[in-house]
């Protein structure tokens, strides 16, 4: 079956929009912060962070990204050879870009389309964070921070329930759609960073935005910073 784009899925996804509009799988402490842009442009995106954004998690056993941004001249999915222990990011800042989101057959495209359709792109942005994780573990989003040019995430890695079968030497892909409560311009965002700790999310309130000099809320335990490409997770 050919991969489906958001536009092709929207017709059958309308009934799920209300149910997914406020879904959250972050597992972090609540609360968010937002500060005005340093350049004084009150109409532009601010800096901020939140530990409880609306999210949609896609977890699949695949050898390459199950979600990607289709190019104008091709809907082809990235090949397996292009990725090994990788991380990837997509910023969706409007309907035109959302229509280019393509999903593999193994992904519930209706849920993805509904999450995007429920986003108010005049005031919100969707950040898609993709990466590999060992099959016996899962990541919990502790915090996301942003500015006009940067997005950062903090995760906690935890063991999957013992009732769920997994192989210790296998990897799966987690693709997390995160709704940022600010309108960013995808062309302006050029820096991404991520840290992965072990255990549980730090219960302290998140208080620092990307670019601030304050410390940020992270996962408790030993963190593994990543930027652009993922190390062992």
Secondary structure, 3 states (H helix, E strand, C coil): CCCEEHHHHHHHCHHHHHHHCCCCCCCCCCCEEEECCCCCCCCCCCEEEECCCCEEEEEECCCCCCEEECECCECCCCCHHHCCCCEEEEEECCHHHHCCEEECCCCCHHHHHHHHHCCCCCCCEEEEEEEEEECCEEEEEEEEEECCCEEEEEEEEEECCCCCCCCCCCEEEEEEEEEECCCCCCCCCCEEEEEEEECCECCCCCCCCCCCCCCCCCECCCCEEECCCCCCC
